[in-house]
Amino acid sequence: MEQIYNFSAGPAVLPQPVLKQVQEELLSYKGSGMSVMELSHRSEWFEEILAGAEVLLRELMGIPDNYKVLFLQGGASLQFTMVPLNLAHSKKAAFVNTGSWSQKAIQEAQKLTEAVVVASSEDQNFHYLPEIPEVPKDASYLHITTNNTIEGTAFFDIPQSEIPLVADMSSNILSNDYRVEDFGLIYAGAQKNIGPAGLTIVIVREDLIGQVPDLPVMLDYAVQAKNHSLYNTPPTFAIYVAKLVLEWIKSEGGVAEMERRNREKAALLYTYLDQSKIFSSSVEPAFRSLTNIPFHTGSEQLDALFLQEAKRQGFINLKGHRSVGGMRASLYNAFPILGVEEFVHFMEGFAVKYKGGKIYV
Ligand SMILES: *Cc1c(COP(=O)(O)O)cnc(C)c1O
């Protein structure tokens, strides 16, 4: 098989040992004669997978006992609805607007409650992050996006907040070592850093749920928690793969080690970008994401040529989000450091071939 490096923002690269184990167990899970895809979600086998995934996530993230862990569906996008529905009651919801995903969260919340933006970095195209402000008590929660997947910024220091902090952590959960206690609720679609698409993880402090009567059952955290994520059929196969990824993270040294590696990988690329004569990053250094790194040449033509050339060399899915253009390298946990080294080497070669607005190949 040809060696490629997959820089996709999501669904994204998974650890090779996990994929191999999936392959080995695909036709008969633990001698059952059935694939995980064929197991009842009420079987002992699957209940063990689900419980195991929760135990591992609790251990890896240091999730306190007074938080529920929910394995849901609908992606992070459904959380844009579920969070205000469950947490806002009759109060306002406050938001920090740091990019496209924040904006989507705000738009959805506005349909259900009064959503107020208390800080924003829109004035400079989201190339930096505003301070997370103190928020008045008349808001039920403050929503932030810890990592802005499209714009390439991340919050590293989370301030103490009097009202519950809700975090969309879709693109840096398990990559940055956050303290769960700093948040009232964390949610993440799995397809960026946890496992396959189809699974959404919610970590929520117990006292925040069950406060709104008669919610539609599937949208009620309390129902999901009471039923241990088995109110209906959960995404069984995605949960199984996620559990294997969590085992892999543990065996590699845990989240702190993931963050250390991610810092090393990101530093390689940022250091190169900052001294390059043709590539650059628009994000202010203090706010640069470890997992999603947008960059550009300043010329659409040259960007296109670079993408074409990169693809030919096996560096794939580097096209920037359509709203920002250019390139984007997503370096999630499973992305190997060797891939970043080889990529920077490739960029150096490309830069040498580029002279005075022309490419000499
Ligand atoms: C990808 C992403 C989303 C959307 O996730 P879905 O699971 O596709 O709904 C939301 N927020 C952030 C920060 C993301 O990176």
The ligand as an ORCA input file, in Angstrom:
! r2SCAN-3c Opt
* xyz 0 1
  C     -16.401     19.774     12.930
  C     -16.879     20.705     13.960
  C     -18.243     20.863     14.235
  C     -19.315     20.125     13.464
  O     -19.258     18.792     13.788
  P     -20.335     17.743     13.267
  O     -20.007     16.561     14.123
  O     -20.092     17.543     11.816
  O     -21.693     18.277     13.528
  C     -18.609     21.730     15.232
  N     -17.687     22.407     15.938
  C     -16.367     22.286     15.693
  C     -15.398     23.066     16.511
  C     -15.929     21.437     14.694
  O     -14.615     21.306     14.461
*
